[in-house]
């Protein structure tokens, strides 16, 4: 999504679903990503995204800032009449979302694999979580 492929017809799909994809979309490509998702959705169609991120116990951690910026970017698409999309529920997260690391949200074997890819982010200060989100296409918008 975001390349506006002519192979994907406008207003064709009832659903656009991604799992562990949005966290890889560069922030400067996020608008094109959402615009293209909206383009291919029928009015009344839904986008469902599961987004992996880290949440941190430590406030103002330099490790946390890139993840906070991504959450801010996702929230900027909560209600976008220009794209004809809005979240189906009010967001229940904000930029100050924190996680208490004394709780685990994923099985240890999954955390182990994810933490191999991010060795500087340890469970002692951060926790991998998956944010679930659902948008509805309310109108054609002004792509």
C-alpha positions as CSV (number, residue, x, y, z in Angstrom):
1,X,0.0,0.0,0.0
2,X,1.2,3.5,-0.8
3,X,2.3,2.8,-4.3
4,X,-1.2,3.3,-5.8
5,X,-0.9,0.2,-8.0
6,X,-3.3,0.2,-10.9
7,X,-3.8,-3.5,-10.3
8,X,-5.7,-2.7,-7.1
9,X,-9.0,-1.2,-8.2
10,X,-10.5,1.8,-6.3
11,X,-13.4,1.1,-4.0
12,X,-13.1,-2.6,-4.5
13,X,-12.3,-4.2,-1.2
14,X,-14.5,-4.6,1.9
15,X,-11.4,-5.1,4.2
16,X,-7.7,-4.2,4.2
17,X,-5.9,-6.1,6.9
18,X,-2.3,-5.9,8.1
19,X,-0.5,-7.7,10.9
20,X,3.0,-6.4,11.9
21,X,3.2,-4.2,8.8
22,X,2.5,-0.6,9.8
23,X,5.5,-0.4,12.1
24,X,7.7,-0.8,9.0
25,X,6.1,2.0,7.0
26,X,8.4,5.0,7.1
27,X,6.8,8.0,8.8
28,X,7.2,10.1,5.7
29,X,5.2,7.4,3.8
30,X,2.4,7.1,6.3
31,X,0.0,9.5,4.5
32,X,0.4,7.6,1.2
33,X,-0.1,4.3,3.0
34,X,-3.4,5.5,4.5
35,X,-4.5,7.3,1.3
36,X,-4.0,4.1,-0.7
37,X,-5.8,1.9,1.8
38,X,-8.7,4.3,1.6
39,X,-8.5,4.4,-2.2
40,X,-9.0,0.6,-2.5
41,X,-11.7,0.4,0.2
42,X,-15.4,0.5,-0.5
43,X,-17.4,3.1,1.5
44,X,-18.3,1.3,4.7
45,X,-15.3,-0.9,4.3
46,X,-12.8,-1.5,7.2
47,X,-9.1,-1.4,7.7
48,X,-7.8,-3.6,10.5
49,X,-4.2,-3.2,11.6
50,X,-2.2,-4.9,14.4
51,X,0.8,-2.8,15.0
52,X,3.8,-4.0,17.1
53,X,5.6,-1.5,19.2
54,X,7.5,-1.1,22.4
55,X,6.2,0.6,25.5
56,X,8.5,1.8,28.2
57,X,8.5,2.2,32.0
58,X,11.1,4.9,31.9
59,X,9.8,8.4,31.0
60,X,11.9,10.4,28.6
61,X,14.0,7.5,27.6
62,X,15.9,8.2,24.3
63,X,14.9,4.6,23.4
64,X,11.2,5.4,23.8
65,X,11.1,8.5,21.5
66,X,11.0,6.7,18.1
67,X,8.2,4.5,19.3
68,X,6.3,7.5,20.7
69,X,6.7,9.3,17.4
70,X,5.1,6.4,15.6
71,X,2.1,6.3,18.0
72,X,1.7,10.1,17.4
73,X,1.7,9.4,13.7
74,X,-0.9,6.6,14.0
75,X,-3.1,8.9,16.1
76,X,-2.9,11.6,13.5
77,X,-5.0,9.3,11.3
78,X,-7.7,8.7,13.9
79,X,-10.2,10.9,12.0
80,X,-9.2,12.0,8.5
81,X,-12.3,13.4,6.6
82,X,-9.9,14.3,3.8
83,X,-9.2,10.5,3.3
84,X,-12.7,9.5,4.2
85,X,-11.5,7.4,7.2
86,X,-11.9,7.4,10.9
87,X,-11.2,5.0,13.8
88,X,-14.3,2.9,14.7
89,X,-13.7,3.8,18.4
90,X,-12.0,6.7,20.1
91,X,-8.4,5.9,20.7
92,X,-7.6,4.5,24.1
93,X,-3.9,5.2,23.8
94,X,-2.0,8.5,23.6
95,X,1.6,9.6,23.3
96,X,2.1,9.1,27.0
97,X,1.2,5.4,27.0
98,X,3.4,3.5,29.4
99,X,3.8,-0.1,30.3
100,X,4.7,-1.6,33.6
101,X,7.3,-4.2,32.8
102,X,6.4,-6.3,35.8
103,X,3.6,-7.7,33.5
104,X,4.2,-9.6,30.4
105,X,2.1,-9.2,27.3
106,X,3.7,-11.9,25.1
107,X,5.0,-15.4,25.8
108,X,8.6,-15.5,26.6
109,X,9.6,-17.4,23.5
110,X,8.1,-14.7,21.3
111,X,9.7,-11.9,23.4
112,X,13.0,-13.7,23.1
113,X,12.8,-13.7,19.3
114,X,11.7,-10.1,19.0
115,X,14.4,-9.0,21.5
116,X,17.1,-10.6,19.4
117,X,16.2,-8.0,16.8
118,X,16.3,-5.1,19.4
119,X,19.1,-6.0,21.9
120,X,19.2,-2.5,23.3
121,X,15.6,-2.6,24.3
122,X,15.3,-5.0,27.2
123,X,12.2,-6.1,29.2
124,X,13.7,-4.3,32.2
125,X,12.7,-1.0,30.6
126,X,10.4,-1.9,27.6
127,X,7.8,-4.4,26.6
128,X,6.7,-5.5,23.1
129,X,2.9,-5.0,22.6
130,X,0.6,-5.1,19.7
131,X,-1.9,-2.3,19.2
132,X,-5.1,-3.3,17.5
133,X,-6.9,-0.7,15.4
134,X,-9.9,-0.5,13.1
135,X,-10.8,2.2,10.7
136,X,-14.0,2.6,8.7
137,X,-14.2,4.3,5.3
138,X,-16.9,6.8,5.8
139,X,-16.8,8.5,2.4
140,X,-14.6,8.9,-0.7
141,X,-12.7,11.8,0.9
142,X,-10.6,14.1,-1.1
143,X,-7.7,11.9,-2.1
